[in-house]
């Protein structure tokens, strides 16, 4: 493994362009990547990989994509089961100067078709299950000018997929082309927004916008949160998200001893993997941490070594943060919450401790709704009136605007929509309702499209989860003509009416709770709940209080 005291086991700096990121530090001794299952693009290569192994795999895969017809300036669509090899496929495309788009396989065939109409890919790499689902639904994902490559399975319609599909396995071993990545100010990677309100937007970033300002942030010596040479870094995120690129850069630029990739959030898989590689830092999506709360009771030893927990993508609830901090066996574990968006990257960071969570336990103003202050030298934030666009006083609600050098280049195929969110002088409309507190921190109230007049749905959800320990998910929906509607999943499937009455006695008037299973909540690729889909499924309406104009 090498000397754990060495900060960098490779020669030179980590390149910003993902096409040569691994190649540029291929001689690094650290980190070693451990997977919960083999890569779909290399199922016979096992679950342990060095940086050099990954560099070789990226180069070989670039040869396979070139053999499939991908060239510099072309676009590649990637839609497969969640795993870190999504990043490797994207890196392979970027290595030859193509623009890869990482797309979640949780999208329906109809949505994927709409995405590919905007992307116009020269090559599509997909899981066989994705291709088979499109055939079953009668959806042609792409036109005749796109070469389709199955990550797994056979060609000629095997497994219910379309005929004429190439197999990635058959393309491996093709000659490796010379690396020819685009310039750092040109489109390098395309990811997409969560798609909670419809077809996700395709967000194009360059190396400069995605990593230019973040290279400093990812390598800053942040107390309690920075990667250490002897760390075991665990991650269970949606690897189609832009965060996977910045996270990868961090592991190479400030290498830990081990990286543990959790592609599958299923508790049984997590127990098997973390029992062998117990993490000292752990990053996951908020709803995944929520799902894992049961592991704190059944397998508490998994997290006793963890000194830092990190969540991105969405709001986290205090109950979840408190439970994991209390489970850690470290003296002073910390929790870092990063609030941001795909389009602008990280905006604010909030850091929580055991003391802060204990002190705020019974508050109706959840401590984790305060997402902290803007990240120094990276972002500026202001809150404005949505009608006048003038800055509101501190303590007043308004639309949150962000100004940063990390803003995306465009929405592919929807440039007009991108322009509508540019409010001049570099200010970007996030579509979030927030408050700039008197002490400088920012509190997120709700997405504008999810607005519930007079209350914060996020806050109500946190309070209900806090008071009803038997709940595993709580979503409060605004439905015009009704009081706020709580939708709950409950251990055992039943909720004591008296428990509900006591939990809500001092809260705004709510409708009676609707109980469904945790798996019945429609979710995005980052495990966010698709509120519009849930609202229409339960109540047969698409009406909301918000306009949804800036989603």
N, C-alpha and C positions, 0 to 999 in steps of 0.2 A: 504493500500500500504506500510505501514511502514515508518520509519524515512527516508526521502530522503537524509539525510546527511550520512547515513551508506554506506560505500563503498562496503561491501560484506554482503549479507543477508543470506549466507549459512555458515555452519561449514566446515572449511578446504578448501583446494585448489581444483580447477577444475581438474579432471583427464584428461590426454591427450587422452586416448583411447576413441573413440566416443561411444563404446559399453556401457560404464559406465559414460559418461560425464554428462548426465542429472541426473542419479541416484546418482552421487556423491555430487550433490548440490540440491537435491530434496526439501530441506527445505527452499530454498531461497525465500524471499518475492518479490524480483525483479529479472528480469523484468517480466512484463505481456505481453504475445504475443497476438497481435491483427491481424487477418487475413482478407484479402479481400474476401475470400470465405472459407467455411469449408474444412478441409483436405479431400482428396479423400479416405484416409484409415479410416477416422472416420467422415463420412458426417453428423452424427446426434449429434456430440459433440460441435457444435457451432463454433464461431469465436474468442472466448476469452480463453486463456490457460495460466495457471501458469507454472512455471518450474516443480512443482510437477505433474501437469497434464501431461506434456510431458514425464516425467520419467515413469509414469504409462503406458502411451500409448506405449512407447518403449518396456517396459517389456511385455505387453500384445501381442504386435506384434511379439516379439521374440517367444512367445508361439505358435502363429499362424504359423510362419515359421518353427518351430520345428515340428509341426503337419504335415506340408506339406512335411517333409522329410529332411530339412536342418540340417546339423550337423557340428561340429567343423572341420575345414579344408576344408569344401565344399565351393563352390562359388555361389553367388547369383547375378543374373542379375536383374536390376531395370530399366524399361523403361516406363515412364508414363508422363502425362501432367505436365508441370512445376509447382512445389509447394514445400514448405519447408518440406512436408512429405516425399520427397525423402531422405532427411537427416535422418528422423526418421526411415524409412525402413532400411537404411544403418546401423544406430545405433543398430537396433534390431538384424540384422545379426551379426554385430561385437560383440554384447553382448554374443553370444553363440560361438564365435571364428570362424565364417565363414568369408569369404572375399567378401564383397559386391562391385558390380560395378555399378555406377550411370551413366546411359546412356540416352542421349537426345531422346525424341520421335520425334524430327524433322528429324531424319535419316530415309531413305527409308527402306522398308523391305529387299531389297537386301543388303544394307549396314549393317543392323542389323544382318542379317544372317552371314556375314563375321566377325562381331564383336564377335558373340556367338561361332563361330568356334574356335576363339582364347581363349575365356573365359571358355568354357565348363561348363556352370552352372549346378548345381544340381537342383536348383529351379529358375524359372523365374517369376517375378512379373511384370505385365504389365497392361496398360490401355486397356479396351475393344476395343477402336478405333485402337490401335496399332495392336492387334490381328486380327481385322476385315480387316485391310489394307493388312496384310500378306496373308490372305485367298484370298482376291480379286486379289492380284498379283501372286497367286500361289506359294508363298514362305513359306517353312517350316523353321520357325525361329530357332528351336532347334531339337535335335534328340530325340529318344524315352526314353532316360534315364533322361530327364529333366521334372520335375513336373511344370506345368504352372498354375499360380494363377492370376485371373483377379482381379484388384483393385476394379473395378465397374462392373455392369452388371451381367449377368447370365452365367451358364455353358451350355454345350451341343450345342454350336454354336450360342447362343443368340446374336443378333446384328451382325450376319455375321462372328463371330469368330469361331475358331476351336472347335470341339467336345472334351469332356473329360477335360475341363478346370475347375479347382477348383475356388471357390469364397472366397476371403479374409474374407468377412462377415461371411461365414459359419465356418471359422477357428478360428475366435475370440472367446475367452472364453476357449480355450485350456489351460492346465496347463502351468504355467510359469517355464521354466527351470532355474537352478541356473546360475548366470553370470559366464562366463568362457572365458574372452577375451584373445587374443594372447598377447605375450610379446611386449613391445614397440619397439623392433627392427625388428619385423616380419611384413609381409604385413598386413595392417589393412583396407585399403580403395583403391579402384580402380576408377579413373575417366578417362575421355578421352580428347584428344586434340580437337581443334575446328573442324577439318575435312574440312577445307576450300579447301584443295587440293585433297581430296579423302577419303578413309576409315579412320576414326579417329584411333589414336593409343591408346591402353589401358595402362594407366600410373598407376603403383603400388607404393603406399607410405606406410610407416610405421608411427606409432605415432611420432617417433623421427624425421623422415625426413619432415613430414608435419607440425608438431607442436612443435618439439623440440626447434628450434631456433626462432620460431615465437611467442612462449608464451611471451617472453620478449618484442618483437616488438609490439604485439597487446595490451599490457598493459602499454607501455611507455606513460608518460605524454607529448604527442606531442602538442605544442601550437595550439589551435584552432581546432584540429582534434580529440583529445582524447574524449572518452565517459565520460559524466558527470552523476552524480546520478539522475538529474532531466531531462535528455534528452529523447526525443521521436525519436527513431532511425528507419528510414524508409529504406527498402531495396527492390530493384527490380532487381534481378540478375538471372542467370541461376543456379538453385539450384543443378543441376547435376555436377557443376564445383567444383574443390577442394576449391575454395574460400569460398563456403558455409560452409565448415568445420571450417576453420580458423575464419570466421565471427561468427559462432555459439559459438566457444570458447570465442571470445572477449565479446559477450553479457553476457556470464555466469561469466567470470572472472572479468569484469569491468562493472557491471550491470547498465543499464539505468532504468528509470521509466517504459518506454514502448518500445516494439519492434513492428513495423508495417510491416507485410509481404505483399508485392505486388507480387502475383504470376502472375497476368495478367497485361501487360503493356498498355492495351487498355486505351486511354485517358478517356473514360467515367467511367471505373472502378476506375481509379486513382483519378478522381475528387470526386467520391462518398466516397472513403476510406480516402483520405487525408483531405477532408472537416471535417471529424470527428476527425481525428488524424493528426494534422498538424505537420510535422517533424521539429526537430531542427537540425538533421543531416540526409543526404539522400545519399544513394549509389545506383548506377544503372550502367548498361552497357552503353558505349558511344552512341551506336545507339538508345538506349531508351531515353537518355537525348535529343538526336537530335529530336526524334519523339515527345517529350513533349514540344518542343519550342513553339508550338501553344498554349499550356496551359498558357504560360506567358502572352499572350494577352487576352485569354478568361476567365481565372481564376487566376489572378495574386496573389490573397490572399493566395493561397495554399503554397507558398514558402517564405512568408514574415518573418516567424519565423526561417528559416533555416540559420544556421551560418556556416555549413560545408557541402560541396558537395564532394563526392568521386566517382571516376570511376576506374574500373579495366578492364582487359581482352584485351583492344585494344586502339588504338590511339584516342584521343579526339580532336575535332577541336576548335580553339579559339573562333569562333562565338558562339558556344554553351556555352562554359565556361563563356564568357562575359555576355551573355543574362541572365543566372541564377544568377550570382553574382550581376548584376544590379537589379534583381527582389527581392533580399533579402532585408528585412527591417532592418537587423542588421548593426551596424556601420562598422564592418570590417570582412565580411564573407570571407572564404578561400575555395579554391578548391584543393583537393589532387588527383593527378594522380599517380597510381602505375603501373609501367611497369614490367612485369614478364612473366613467362610461367608456364603452368601446371606442367612441369617437374622439375622446379627449384624454384617455388614460386615467391614471390616478389623480384625484383632485385634493382630497382631504384624508388625513389619517387620525383615527382616534385610538388611544392606548388605554386599556382597562386593567385594573389590578383587583385582587381579591377584596381589598379594603374598599375600593370604589363600588364594587358590586354589592358587598354586604350593606354598605351605608345607604344604598338607593333601592333596597329590595322592595319596599312597599310603596314606592313612588308611582303616581299615575303619569309621570313624565319619564319614560324609560331612558336610562343613562346611555344606552347604545344608539338612541335616536340622534344624540349629539355625535356627529362624525368627526369632530375635531377641527383643527385649523387647516387652512391651505398649506400645501407642501412648499416650504421655502425654496425660492429660485426656480420653481416649476410651474406653479399655478397662481392665478388671482381669481377671486370669487366675489360676486356681488348679488344682491337680491333686489329685484325691481318689480314695479307694478306691471302686470301683463298688458294693460291697455295703453298707459302713457309711456312705458319703458323707462320711467324715472326711478332712481334708486329710492327705496323705502327706508324709513327709520329703523334702527336696530330694534329687534323685538317684534317687528311686523312681518307677516307672511307675504311672500311674493314668489315670482319665478326666479330660479337660480341660474345665473349666467356664469360662465367660466371663460377665462382667457389663458391660453397656454401655447407654447411652441409645439406641443405634442398633439395638436389637433389633426384629425385625419384630412386627407387630400380631397376626398369626394365620396359620394354614394354612387357606386357604379350603376349606370342606367337611370339614376334619379338625381341628376345634378340640381334641378330646380328645388327639390325637397331639401337638399343640402344647403342651398342658398337661403331658403326660408328660415333656417335655424341660425344663420349668421346675422347677428343684430348690430353689426357695425363695429368698427374699431377693434376687431378681433374678438368680440364677445360672442360666445356660443350659448344658445338657449338649450339647457339640458332637458327641459320638460318636467323638471321636478319642482315641487313647492317646498320652500324652506324658509328658515328664519336665521338671520345673523344675530347671534346673541350679544348681549352687552359686554361679555368678557372676551369676545373675539371668535368663539367657536360657532359652528354651523349645525343647525338641527334640521333634519329632513322630515317633512310632514307626510307627504305622499307624492306619487306620480300625479301630474295634473289630470291625466285621463282617469285615474282612480279616485278622484276627489269625492269626499263625503262632506257635505256642508256642516260646519260647526265642530267637526271632530277630526282626529287623525286616525285613519285606519291602522297604520303601522303601530301607533301607540296602543290602541285598543287590543290589537293582536298580542302585543308583548305582555300587557297586563293580564289578559285571559290565560295565556300560557303560564304565567307566573303563579296565578291563583288556582289553576286547575292542573295539577301535576299529572293527571291521567291523560291529558291531551298530548297528541304527537304533532298535530298541525292545527292552526287556527287562521282562517282568512275571513276578514270582514269586508263584505261587498256593499257598495252603494248602489241601490236600485231605486230609481225615481218612483215616488209614490209610496215608498215603504220606509220604515225605520232601517237603520243599518242592519244587515243580515250577517250573523256569524255562521260560518261553515266550519265544522270541527271534525277531526278524527280522534277517536277516544279508545284507549286500551280497553279491550273487552267489548267495545261497540255500544256501550250504554252509558248515559250520564245521569247521575242522581239529580232530580229537579231541585232539591233543597240546596245541593252544592252549587248549582247554577244560580239560584236566587241569591245566595250569600255572596258569590263572586261578583255579581253585577249590581248589587244593591246601590252602590255609590257611583255607578257609571251612567253615561247617557243612555236613554231608553233604546233598547235593542229588540229586534224580532226574536222569536224563539229560535234556538240553535238548530241548524240542519246538520245531521250526523252522516258522514260518509267515511269510507276507508281511506287510509293514507295513499294507497295506490290508485284511488279514484280521482285524485286531484290531477288535472291535466297539467303537464310540466314542459318546460323548455329544455334545451340541451344543457343549461346550467342549473336545472332543477327548480327554477322559479315556477310559481303557479301561474298558469295562463288565466288570469281573472276574467277577461271577456268570454272565453270559452266556457269557464265554470258558470258564469252568470247566465249565459244563454242556455246551457245544458240544464241548469236547475230551475230557471224561471222563465225561459223562453223569450228573453228580451236582449237586445243589444244596446238599449238605452243606458246612458251614464250621465252623471252630473258634469263631468269634465268634457272639454271639447275634443281632446285627443289630437289637437292641431300640431303639437310639437313632439309627438312620440316618434 
